[in-house]
């Protein structure tokens, strides 16, 4: 499977920055409000069907040997009994998460601004249950199972803002169109087993799995308004919807865990696992198969902007 991470947006970013700082391309004489800097806070609501309905519902599976129980095989030799376990600790679906970033605007004429910016978005969900974990040969160990899933996205963007009517210094309504590059997408699944009974009482087993993706391009269309509150400061409110050009795999799985040979586990299958070509798969909610961990990031965005003119 081919993965193309560099996009035309990277080249466009460089060209746009050069254009933005070139005063010869501005028809109007530079004014005090030609540049605007805006801290941005808000919320995003991507679709995230794969995360909420898939990965968050995935069980933790494995197989353990039990030294407290022996069975005679057909050849007359005694072997440890086997215990297959499945822990279902689903995470509550989350769609809305906080966003924070910064934005710069360059005014070209009374009705048009060029916009560049960067922002980060994050969501997480956690859950705790009690499980019976067959570890170190004992079938009846009790443990608290804490699970947390976290997704973080960092993006940069550039585009054009077009004012409805000529821009004024008191109140403005505008349309916004931009291209977005999601260059850093990180998912982390934390699984912590704290034993409260049996031989491993007082100890923990921790399994943290990370996966990432990059090179996702999106187009976003929005509408907003802004109103002056001070001479050089205005407040803006913006709503937008973004659509992606591709649905990327989570890739490059990295697992860090502290299980050891004395735990007598034949195998473990955490909620997400590595597949072919470094693509990541998740265990289906019924625990019977592996599904592609592809992300659908289309969704809404609402942002509050504090605009400072300089």
Order of alpha helices (4+ residues) and beta strands (2+ residues): alpha-beta-beta-beta-beta-beta-beta-beta-beta-beta-beta-beta-beta-beta-beta-beta-beta
